[in-house]
Amino acid sequence: MTEPPAEQRWLAWAQRLRAIAQTGIAYSQDGYDLERFEEVSDIAEEMLAALTASLPGRLRDIYLPERGYPTPKVDVRAGVFRDGDGPACVLLVQEASDGRWSLPGGWADEHESPRQSIEREVQEESGYRVRAVKLALVRDRSLHPYQPPRLERIYKLFFVCELTGGAPAPSLETTGAAFFPLDSLPELSPGRTLPDDVTALAMHHRQPGLPTSFD
């Protein structure tokens, strides 16, 4: 296996150091240990700031909501397909933030199950109603070429969904929704969706018996 670049290794070490410090802050009962973990956390954030050319205060804002044992954030995405006499098509939404297209989805809500989250996200972002039928892929965002990189660890859950109704409609985060042939996709939003995501979901749509793929 090819070793990642030195800067990427240093970034991973600094992120791990910050996570260890956060765990210590969450569980330590000793005042002296808490001071040391706070100091380690500050050092780790200074390292991350230097490696990412960010201000330390901005990094603290990123991690501020996170308390207790550090865990990955969860992003849910849907593969909704339309089969007919012509080529198979996939549902994509146009992102208001960059004008590019992605599989409908977003952050999972704490008060919802994964199924509820993806079904709600699809309807909110595209106007279509769907039913999740299969968890096809679980991807660690940091192990795939999504751009730009994120400091947080993110797990992406990809569901094959069945279209049940609705009509295309924009939302606060999207400006359009449409079905595209698999061999003629528009420019994708690389922080949210990769061409390989669409290809893999289409394979699971065609072959429902395939096992879930995961990193």
C-alpha positions in Angstrom: 0.0 0.0 0.0 1.3 3.4 -0.9 2.1 5.6 2.1 0.1 8.9 2.2 2.0 12.2 1.8 3.7 13.5 4.9 1.3 16.4 5.3 -1.6 14.0 5.2 0.0 11.8 7.9 0.7 14.9 10.1 -3.0 16.0 9.7 -4.2 12.5 10.7 -1.9 12.5 13.8 -3.1 15.9 14.9 -6.7 14.9 14.5 -6.1 11.8 16.5 -4.3 13.8 19.2 -7.2 16.2 19.5 -9.7 13.2 19.7 -7.6 11.6 22.5 -7.6 14.9 24.4 -11.3 15.3 24.0 -11.9 11.9 25.3 -9.7 12.7 28.4 -11.6 15.9 29.0 -14.9 14.0 28.9 -14.0 11.2 31.3 -11.2 12.4 33.5 -12.1 13.2 37.1 -8.7 14.6 38.2 -8.2 18.3 38.0 -4.6 18.0 37.0 -5.3 15.5 34.3 -8.1 17.8 32.9 -5.6 20.7 32.7 -3.1 18.5 30.8 -5.8 17.3 28.4 -6.9 20.9 27.8 -3.3 21.8 27.0 -3.0 18.8 24.6 -6.2 19.9 22.9 -4.9 23.4 22.5 -1.6 22.0 21.0 -3.5 19.8 18.6 -5.7 22.6 17.4 -2.6 24.8 16.9 -1.1 22.0 14.8 -4.3 21.6 12.8 -4.4 25.4 12.2 -0.8 25.3 10.9 -1.5 22.4 8.7 -4.7 23.8 7.2 -3.7 27.5 7.1 -6.7 28.2 9.4 -7.1 30.4 12.5 -7.2 28.4 15.7 -10.4 30.2 16.7 -12.1 28.9 13.5 -11.1 25.3 14.3 -12.5 25.7 17.8 -15.8 26.8 16.3 -15.8 23.7 14.1 -15.3 21.4 17.1 -17.3 23.5 19.7 -20.6 21.5 19.5 -18.8 18.2 20.0 -18.7 17.0 23.6 -18.0 13.6 25.2 -16.4 10.8 23.3 -15.6 11.9 19.7 -17.5 10.1 17.0 -17.9 10.5 13.2 -20.6 12.7 11.7 -23.1 10.8 9.5 -24.1 11.9 6.0 -27.0 10.1 4.2 -27.4 9.9 0.4 -30.0 8.3 -1.8 -29.8 6.5 -5.1 -33.2 6.9 -6.7 -33.5 5.4 -10.2 -36.0 5.5 -13.0 -36.1 2.6 -15.4 -38.1 2.7 -18.6 -37.8 1.9 -22.3 -34.7 4.2 -22.5 -31.5 4.2 -20.5 -31.7 4.0 -16.7 -31.7 7.4 -15.0 -30.7 8.6 -11.5 -32.2 11.5 -9.5 -29.8 14.4 -8.8 -30.3 17.7 -7.1 -28.6 21.0 -8.0 -26.8 22.5 -5.0 -27.5 26.2 -4.4 -24.0 26.5 -2.9 -22.0 25.7 -6.0 -24.4 25.1 -8.8 -23.3 21.5 -9.2 -25.3 18.3 -8.8 -25.4 15.6 -6.2 -27.3 12.6 -4.9 -30.0 14.0 -2.6 -29.2 13.8 1.0 -27.4 15.6 3.9 -26.6 15.2 7.6 -28.6 12.6 9.6 -30.8 14.1 12.3 -30.2 12.9 15.9 -33.9 12.3 16.5 -34.4 10.2 13.3 -33.5 6.7 12.2 -31.3 6.4 9.1 -34.3 5.5 7.1 -36.3 8.4 8.3 -33.4 10.8 7.6 -32.8 9.8 4.0 -36.5 9.7 3.1 -37.0 13.1 4.6 -33.9 14.5 2.9 -35.0 13.3 -0.5 -38.4 14.9 -0.2 -37.0 18.2 1.2 -34.3 18.5 -1.4 -36.0 17.2 -4.5 -39.8 17.2 -4.0 -40.0 13.5 -4.6 -41.2 10.9 -2.1 -39.2 7.7 -1.7 -38.9 4.5 0.4 -35.5 3.3 1.4 -35.1 -0.3 0.4 -31.4 -1.1 0.9 -28.3 0.2 2.6 -25.9 -0.2 -0.3 -22.6 1.5 0.7 -21.0 2.8 3.9 -18.0 5.1 3.1 -15.4 6.8 5.2 -15.2 10.2 3.4 -11.5 10.5 4.3 -10.7 7.3 2.3 -12.2 8.6 -0.9 -11.3 11.6 -3.2 -14.1 13.9 -2.1 -13.0 17.6 -2.3 -12.3 19.7 -0.3 -11.1 17.5 2.6 -12.9 17.9 5.9 -11.3 18.0 9.4 -14.2 16.0 10.9 -14.4 12.3 10.3 -17.6 11.6 8.2 -19.3 8.3 7.4 -21.5 8.4 4.3 -24.4 6.0 4.1 -25.8 5.4 0.7 -29.3 4.0 0.3 -31.1 2.6 -2.7 -34.5 4.1 -2.6 -37.8 3.4 -4.4 -39.7 6.3 -6.0 -43.2 6.5 -4.6 -44.5 9.9 -5.7 -44.0 13.6 -5.7 -42.7 16.1 -8.3 -39.5 18.1 -8.7 -39.3 21.1 -6.4 -36.5 23.4 -5.2 -35.6 23.9 -1.6 -33.5 26.3 0.6 -30.4 24.2 -0.3 -31.2 23.1 -3.9 -32.2 25.0 -7.0 -33.4 22.0 -9.1 -34.0 18.3 -9.3 -33.9 16.0 -12.3 -33.3 12.5 -13.6 -30.1 12.0 -15.6 -29.0 9.0 -17.7 -26.2 7.2 -16.0 -23.9 7.7 -19.0 -24.6 11.4 -19.2 -24.2 12.9 -15.7 -23.9 16.7 -15.2 -20.9 18.1 -13.2 -21.1 16.7 -9.7 -20.5 18.5 -6.5 -17.2 16.7 -5.4 -17.6 17.3 -1.7 -21.0 15.4 -1.7 -21.0 12.9 -4.6 -18.5 11.1 -6.7 -19.2 9.4 -10.0 -18.2 6.1 -8.4 -21.0 6.6 -5.8 -23.6 6.8 -8.6 -22.0 3.8 -10.4 -22.0 1.7 -7.2 -25.6 2.5 -6.3 -26.7 1.7 -9.8 -25.1 -1.7 -9.5 -27.0 -2.3 -6.2 -30.2 -1.1 -7.9 -29.7 -3.7 -10.7 -28.6 -6.5 -8.4 -30.5 -6.1 -5.1 -28.8 -9.2 -3.7 -25.4 -7.7 -3.6 -23.9 -7.4 -0.1 -23.5 -3.9 1.4 -20.1 -2.4 0.6 -18.2 -0.8 3.4 -14.7 0.6 4.2 
